[in-house]
Amino acid sequence: MDADIIIKKACSDPAAFARLYRAHYDSVFRYCSRRLFNRHLAEDVTSTVFFKVMNTIGSFEGDSKNFRNWLYRIATNAVNDHLRTAVKRAQAIRIVSDNISSDRHVITDDDLSDKKSHLKQALLGLKPKYQAVIALHFFENMKLTQVAEVLNQNPTTTRSQLSRALSKLRKQFKASGSNIL
């Protein structure tokens, strides 16, 4: 069945919504995981995303391409909401540190583990809008124009945010003596 037809049917047909859910769950979960660096938090946020989609799909107008962008926009907003408070941000950083410490005995290449740790810490230290641009562009392999559509902003703004985010990461790595970027 055509994706556009499934989207229209999903407003009233639970089986059609289930097909949409199965078709998009992995990509939304992967995106949330790459933003949060924690499987359990990503599962929670992904659930929130699909709950919101289920409740608002009746208001969606567009085709399957627009649906994908709409879905990523909801996911971006859900992740940003999660990260917005300082308490949750501190918890996320602590969880990443704990996970990295427990991963060290599994990963044999300490240098790679240290770089991964620095990168995770640096990404979590960025503002959520910068995290979103980096995650969508580099981890989800979206073009900047696609990222701009997802974030509902001008491509020039997206390009500028990506440039600022990378600059901030470079400064953090230079200050820490790391040569990741």
C-alpha positions in Angstrom: 0.0 0.0 0.0 1.2 3.5 -0.8 2.8 5.4 2.1 0.6 8.5 1.5 -2.6 6.3 1.7 -1.3 4.7 4.9 -0.7 8.1 6.5 -4.3 9.2 5.7 -5.8 5.9 6.9 -3.7 6.2 10.2 -6.0 9.0 11.4 -8.8 6.5 11.9 -7.4 3.0 11.4 -5.2 1.6 14.3 -3.7 -1.0 11.9 -2.5 1.7 9.5 -1.1 3.6 12.5 0.7 0.5 13.6 2.3 0.2 10.1 3.5 3.8 10.3 4.9 3.1 13.8 6.8 0.0 12.7 8.1 1.8 9.6 9.5 4.8 11.5 10.2 3.5 15.0 13.8 2.5 14.4 14.8 5.8 12.8 13.2 7.9 15.5 14.7 5.7 18.2 18.1 5.9 16.6 17.8 9.7 16.4 16.8 10.0 20.0 19.6 7.7 21.1 22.1 9.8 19.3 20.9 12.9 21.0 20.5 11.5 24.5 23.3 8.8 24.5 21.2 6.6 26.7 19.0 3.8 25.5 16.4 4.0 28.3 15.9 7.8 27.9 15.7 7.3 24.2 13.0 4.7 24.6 11.0 7.0 26.8 11.3 10.0 24.5 10.5 7.8 21.4 7.3 6.7 23.2 6.5 10.3 23.9 7.0 11.1 20.2 4.7 8.4 18.9 2.1 9.2 21.6 2.1 12.8 20.3 2.0 11.6 16.7 -1.0 9.3 17.5 -2.9 12.3 19.1 -2.1 14.8 16.4 -1.9 12.8 13.1 -5.4 14.1 12.3 -4.0 17.5 11.9 -1.1 16.4 9.6 -1.4 17.5 6.0 1.1 16.5 3.4 2.8 13.5 1.8 5.2 10.9 3.1 8.2 13.2 2.7 6.5 15.8 4.8 5.4 13.2 7.3 9.1 12.1 7.9 10.0 15.8 8.5 7.0 16.3 10.7 8.0 13.2 12.7 11.6 14.4 13.1 10.4 17.8 14.2 8.3 16.2 16.9 11.2 14.0 17.9 13.5 17.1 18.0 11.1 19.0 20.2 10.6 16.0 22.5 14.4 15.6 23.0 14.8 19.3 23.5 12.0 19.3 26.1 13.7 16.5 27.8 17.1 18.2 27.9 15.7 21.7 28.7 15.9 21.5 32.5 19.2 21.7 34.2 18.4 18.7 36.4 17.8 16.4 33.5 20.9 17.7 31.7 23.0 17.0 34.8 21.5 13.5 35.0 22.2 12.8 31.4 25.9 13.9 31.8 26.2 11.7 34.9 24.6 8.7 33.1 27.0 9.2 30.1 29.9 9.2 32.5 28.7 6.1 34.3 28.1 4.3 31.0 31.5 5.2 29.7 33.1 4.0 32.9 31.3 0.7 32.6 32.0 0.4 28.9 35.8 0.7 29.4 36.2 -2.9 30.4 34.4 -3.9 27.2 36.2 -1.6 24.8 39.9 -2.6 24.5 41.0 0.6 22.8 41.3 3.1 25.6 42.1 5.9 23.2 38.9 5.4 21.2 37.0 5.2 24.4 38.4 8.5 25.6 37.6 10.2 22.3 34.1 8.8 22.5 33.8 10.1 26.0 35.0 13.6 25.1 32.7 13.7 22.1 29.6 12.7 24.1 30.4 15.2 26.9 31.0 17.9 24.4 27.8 17.2 22.5 25.7 17.1 25.7 27.3 20.5 26.7 25.9 22.2 23.6 22.5 23.9 23.5 19.7 21.6 22.3 19.3 23.5 19.0 23.0 22.8 18.2 22.7 19.1 19.2 19.7 18.8 16.9 21.5 20.2 13.9 24.5 18.0 14.5 22.5 14.9 15.1 20.3 15.3 12.1 23.1 16.3 9.7 25.9 13.9 10.8 24.1 11.0 12.5 20.9 10.9 10.3 22.8 11.9 7.2 20.4 14.6 6.2 21.3 17.4 3.9 21.2 20.9 5.4 18.1 21.7 3.5 16.4 18.7 5.0 17.5 19.6 8.5 16.1 23.1 7.9 12.7 21.5 6.9 12.7 19.3 10.0 13.5 22.2 12.3 11.1 24.5 10.4 13.7 27.2 9.8 15.6 28.9 7.0 18.5 26.8 5.5 20.8 29.8 6.1 20.0 29.6 9.8 20.6 25.9 9.9 24.0 26.4 8.2 24.9 29.1 10.7 23.9 26.9 13.7 25.9 24.0 12.3 28.9 26.3 11.9 28.6 27.7 15.4 28.1 24.2 16.9 31.2 22.8 15.2 33.2 25.9 16.3 32.1 25.4 19.9 33.1 21.7 19.7 36.5 22.6 18.3 37.1 25.1 21.1 36.1 22.5 23.7 38.4 19.9 22.2 41.3 22.4 21.9 40.8 23.5 25.5 40.9 19.9 26.7 43.9 19.0 24.5 41.9 16.5 22.5 42.2 16.2 18.8 38.9 14.7 17.8 37.9 17.3 15.2 
